[in-house]
Amino acid sequence: MKCPKCKSSLIKVEVEVEGARNKAISYQCEKCDYVDFEKETSNKLLLELKAKETPLKIKQKIVKLSQDRLGTYFNKNIIRSLDLKAGENIYVSVPDKKHIVITVEPNEK
């Protein structure tokens, strides 16, 4: 393969990415520092890294609000990641005895 910039030969290099077992294959030019990544191995590596991502998970306490009401406060990281504002509506559903699903109502602008 030839470099599209300077027409020199490209060398094939396996690139290691922290946190991934797979390597991405790149083609690099030693003369002009041109770099191009092979699409198939790059996509495989990206999928591997995305599969390792974990959702935000924070331990919080349930607090007593009044006689028959319990509640919880949203941590600032949850507020920031969901861009929550006071007065917004949410929907709460209970799919089973171990889960609560909270869905933020989209803002109508």
ChimeraX attribute file (.defattr): number of C-alpha atoms within 10 A of each C-alpha:
attribute: neighborCount
match mode: 1-to-1
recipient: residues
	/A:1	11
	/A:2	13
	/A:3	20
	/A:4	11
	/A:5	11
	/A:6	12
	/A:7	12
	/A:8	15
	/A:9	15
	/A:10	20
	/A:11	14
	/A:12	16
	/A:13	14
	/A:14	13
	/A:15	14
	/A:16	13
	/A:17	13
	/A:18	9
	/A:19	10
	/A:20	14
	/A:21	11
	/A:22	18
	/A:23	16
	/A:24	21
	/A:25	18
	/A:26	18
	/A:27	20
	/A:28	21
	/A:29	20
	/A:30	13
	/A:31	13
	/A:32	12
	/A:33	11
	/A:34	14
	/A:35	15
	/A:36	13
	/A:37	17
	/A:38	12
	/A:39	12
	/A:40	10
	/A:41	16
	/A:42	17
	/A:43	13
	/A:44	13
	/A:45	19
	/A:46	14
	/A:47	12
	/A:48	15
	/A:49	16
	/A:50	9
	/A:51	8
	/A:52	10
	/A:53	8
	/A:54	7
	/A:55	6
	/A:56	8
	/A:57	8
	/A:58	9
	/A:59	5
	/A:60	10
	/A:61	8
	/A:62	9
	/A:63	11
	/A:64	11
	/A:65	10
	/A:66	8
	/A:67	6
	/A:68	6
	/A:69	8
	/A:70	10
	/A:71	11
	/A:72	11
	/A:73	11
	/A:74	12
	/A:75	11
	/A:76	11
	/A:77	12
	/A:78	14
	/A:79	13
	/A:80	11
	/A:81	9
	/A:82	10
	/A:83	10
	/A:84	15
	/A:85	9
	/A:86	6
	/A:87	6
	/A:88	10
	/A:89	13
	/A:90	12
	/A:91	9
	/A:92	11
	/A:93	11
	/A:94	10
	/A:95	9
	/A:96	8
	/A:97	6
	/A:98	6
	/A:99	9
	/A:100	11
	/A:101	11
	/A:102	11
	/A:103	11
	/A:104	14
	/A:105	10
	/A:106	9
	/A:107	7
	/A:108	4
	/A:109	3
